[in-house]
Amino acid sequence: MGKKGSSLLPPSCPHLLLLLPLFLFLFPCCWAGKSADDAQAMSDLARSLSNLPASWKPGADPCSPEWEGVTCGGGRVTDINLARLSLSGSLPPSLSSLSGLKSLQLQRNRLTGPVPSLAGLSSLERLVLDSNAFSALPADFLSGLSSLQYLSLDDNPFTPWPLPSAALAGLATLTTFSASNASITGPIPDVFSSLPNLVALRLSYNSLSGPLPPSLAGSLVETLALNNQKSPDKLSGPIDVVAAMPQLTLVWLQSNAFSGPIPDLSDLTALQSFNVRDNALAGPVPASLPAIKSLQNVSLSNNRLQGPFPRFDPRVTADLDVGNNFCTPAPGPCDPRVAALLDVAAGFGYPLALAGSWTGNDPCGAAAGGWLGVTCDARGSNVTVLNFANQNFSGTISPSLASLTSLTKLILANNRLHGPIPDSLAALPQLQLLDVTNNTLSGKVPSFPSSVTLKLSGNSFGNSNSGGDGTPGSSPGDDQASKSKSSVIAGTVVAAVVLIVCSAALLVHYRRKKNTKKFGPIPTGSPPREPEMVKIGVVGTNGTGSGGGISQLYSQSSVESATTNIYESQGLHMSIQSLRKATDNFSESNILGRGGFGIVYKGDHNGTPIAVKRNECELMGKKGQEEFRAEIDVLRKVRHRNLVALLGYCDNDNERLLVYEYMPGGTLGQHLFDRHVSGYPPLTWKQRLTVALDVARGIEYLHSLAQETFIHRDLKPSNILLDKDTRAKVSDFGLVKLAADNDKSMMTRLAGTFGYLAPEYAFTGKVTTKVDVYAFGVILMELITGRKVLDDSLPDEESHLVSCFRRNILDKERFIKCVDPTLDLDDEARCGLMEVADLARHCTAREPFQRPDMSHCVNCLSPLVDQWKPMSYEDDDADVESSLGLNERLEKWKYRRMQGKVIDKWSGLYKFTKAEIEKAINYGNTKVCLGSGSAGQVYQGVLPSGQLVAIKHIFKTAMLESFTWEVEGLSRIRHVNLVGLFGYCDEDGEKYLVYEYCSNGNLAHNLLRNDSVLSWATRVNILRDCAVALRFLHTHPDGCIVHRDIKLTNILLTENMKPKLADFGLAKLLKMEESKVFTDVRGTIGYMDPEYIVHAKLTCASDIYSFGIVALQLLSGRKVIELDIQARDSLTKRAKDVVNGKRPIDDIIDSRLKGELNLGDFESILQVAVLCVASSSKGRPTIKDLVEEMDRACSNTSGM
């Protein structure tokens, strides 16, 4: 007790006490050294990055005081957060010396170069690098990061890299791994048993391949997103492992090549979103999936699913009725024969060969089209033969075969079946033959009646029934002799088939070669002497075994339904006799051209010149047949003066004919590239401009002005036809695709023409309207240079027009030398040419979001065309007039004869008389008021054509300026997300504006009513479309058009809940990068930019602020009370508090959305909205960034 301290050290080591002062001296020195390393690394980082906060000063101590975005602890840097600051530059190698760093967040900047080694950051818990432009990852990536919990690498153009198995297995603390669109290749390593804490795995939009790792089974993963792999093989195999992941709430496996059945999901009691569309899954939907009570979204379309149509709870958003083979189109049981056959297929693992063939609810009916391997009796009521020989099936023989009591023959030879022959087969009363030769079956052979012929050789059955191999009483030698004879016969048959196939191939080759010799004014396939630009159709290896087709052209239609629509509902059918007469029996003297599928003839049909494309079925094949049907289906829906008109069609025996209006001017390609053959004079610059504008208007109509959005996909000079006045029309609609609601989809079949394919379409199959914009940009380049997009006669560096053009335009003098020498340009024309060249450069930008819309192209080209007459009210109606009956069209024509012409003062708008306005408002002796405001009232109106319109009566003289601006402005700008102005009235002091009618009213009416609930997906789409509309306004060729009054009541909703910005009475035009001070501050309190209110300073960012308020309202469902700034501050403050962690997120979520939305997407949009309502315009996102964010959210939501 007297020596208390003696026990602290071993008796033999009292000298260690002598080292204590030295240790106490060295420890601060070591710590100071670490701090010095941190200071050096932070200084290196500050020198490497641009646009950093002002507090970042190289050489200064980052911890005293702390730099903005930096957190320190004990003098060490522990946290760096520089997210969303538009930083540029690269990361220095010394970053790995920050050994105390726990969090590094650099997401959503513009950082480039390789990511340096981070192997020294053993304390790092959070690494967020997504949405940058990093080029590569280090070889030791993930090594040494033993504390890592959260990893996000999304949306970076890394050099392709595989997931490092060993390093990944060492991340035992990892909870989230997100690396979507990050260039990952190869298989997913089977390391998940080493990741016990992982709850989120997101690896979408990479190039992964192979099966799902077995170690995922039993994991704690809640979010599994592996969708849309870009590799040719994609992820494949069964998805059984999902059934053993009971914590899952989200499963996104869409757009891969998974096969087999959907497993029993009974254990996934927390599942909310299940998306496996666009795979090759087969078999019935398990009853456990609809039974999951937490399920909110399910997407099963475009697989090979069979069995009963599943019944989901009405609250579940279900996408499952396209591209599957359910036995009935609505919930209900299958025919017992179908149910039994599906049980048979279950034993084989639901092979695709059966799933693709077994359609409908009657395996014996004519409509079944012949179920593979199934033969029925003469009455078509009972299955008598099942022949699945040589199908390479694996699995087992199903006992359910015993329920097919009429079965006489069961042939399963030459497969890979295992297990026993079910005893129940011996009880089949009419069975005569069982052939299971050459499988791997085992066990005891059941005792069959003597009347049954058994063929059992090539298996591993037990000795108990070895004598039963063959017919009763037959010997093994007999069986071998039989096999030898069969082999001789089979060899003879195969040789004969090969000979026939070769002969047929030679015949087809000869006929195609013969059909490509002469090529005249109207080619319909690829242009002559352009082998490098042949039309292509590449089948994606998505595991479905399908080569694409009409289901890819129209995602909501099958081949059969598309054919039915075309052939039954239209009056376009023409007889073969009338076409023979029109073309003088298809005389060679009337041949205009020859294409890939047939010949084009000139004809005269009752005095009307026509062009007849005569297609031969044997040359067309399946692809050509689909394009024939697609072209009819598209052209019956669209009418526009810049789209070639389909006058009729004929399907007669082995021929398919399309009848078009005759275009005597040939193709644009002949005028540009083949003048020495066609004899056409060179097009002048004015003619080329007019052609460009005509094409732009035609494609603009397809994209945004038609009843549906169409994507042409094969825009090129040979598909642009000219009339006698060299006015252009777009033709060849065989590859047109009906765009999805989110304006974006993935195609497994690539179609189009080399040189005109947008990069993202060629590489990933991603299809948007920007695919056509790219092709249009290429055509502009060809109009300017007079050369083809691909020219092998030039040196390699000049052979590709797009890269050469974009390179040369940087040097004006060098660029002028590339202009078509046949053009005679004065100074004014040369300036216009440079504007068109700049437009072509933007249209061919590598990234789709960098390309303009076609409406923007129209607005750019219109002022350059001297003789262009804007589209009149009458022309607008002509595009949709074909939908009216004959009597209606006659009445409309009489009505036009009685009214004034379109005035020149405001381009293209119809000037209504006051009497016409009053008649429209009082149509049916009723007056419907849609709303009222400070300027006047809005009424529903009906034009004589029956078209609904909205008519605004402006009764305040103070609003004259607004009236004038709205008429002038909306006559020059058109966009699918801006309300269309049809005309106006200015008579006797009364002023009216006539707009398109939006049947669902304004956004405030739909959002703020208690009895109306806008879905989360609808809200996200509204925000995205409004952002796109703002981008159009803010990037207008004349300058930035600031709306100045964006609010819920000025966002109108169409029948399909598509938003349109309205009320441009307060809009102002600013030159680019300009801010302007106004003495008359106008707008709506609550939505107005604080800078604009306080300083009267108006910029493009003023609209961004208003957009942010609208976004917060859509997220929260809360009102912004006009004339009450405090209400606005309350909403914005609440949102900022949530983002900064001072309030729970539930304080801002609209309670009506709970249980429906994706919380991650909600948080992302909330953060963007808070940035939009920053008090200073410098802190708000640009319109480009805003659209990108909304596109991302919209894409995520559409995948749910």
PESUL-V210320 format. One line per field, one symbol per residue. ss: DSSP state (H for helix, E for strand, - for the rest). Layout:
ss: ???
This chain:
ss: ---HHHHH-----HHHHHHHHHHHHHHHHHHHHHHHHHHHHHHHHHHHEE------------E--E---EEEE--EEEEEE------EE---HHHHH-----EEE----EEEEE-----------EEE----EEEE-------------EEE--------EE--HHHHH------EEE-----EEE-----HHH-----EEE----EE-E---HHH------EEE---------EEE--HHHHH-----EEE----EEEE------------EEE----EEEEE--HHHH------EEE----EEE----------EEE----------------HHHHHHHHHHHH----HHHHHH--------HHH-----EEE------EEEEE------EE---HHHHH-----EEE----EEEE---HHHHH-----EEE----EEEE---------EEE----EE-HHHHHH-E-----HHHHHHHHHHHHHHHHHHHHHHHHHHHHHHHHHHHHHHHH---------------HHH-EEEEE----------HHHH-----HHHHHHHHHHH---E--HHHHHHH-----HHHEEEE---EEEEEEEE--EEEEEEEEEHHHHHHHHHHHHHHHHHHH-------E--EEEEEEE--EEEEEEE-----EHHHHHH-HHHH------HHHHHHHHHHHHHHHHHHHHH----EE-----HHHEEE-----EEE------EE------EE--EEEEE-----HHHHHH-EE--HHHHHHHHHHHHHHHH----E-----HHHHEHHHHHHHH---HHHHH----------HHHHHHHHHHHHHHHHH----HHH---HHHHHHHHH----------HHHHHHHHH----HHHHHHHHHHHHH-----------EE--HHHHHHHH-HHH--EEEEE---EEEEEEE-----EEEEEEE--HHHHHHHHHHHHHHHH-----E--EEEEEEE--EEEEEEE-----EHHHHH--------HHHHHHHHHHHHHHHHHHH-E--EEEE-----HHHEEE-----EEE------EEE-----EE------------HHHHHH-EE--HHHHHHHHHHHHHHHH--------HHHHHHHHHHHHHHH-----HHH---HHH-----HHHHHHHHHHHHHH----HHH---HHHHHHHHHHHHHHHH--
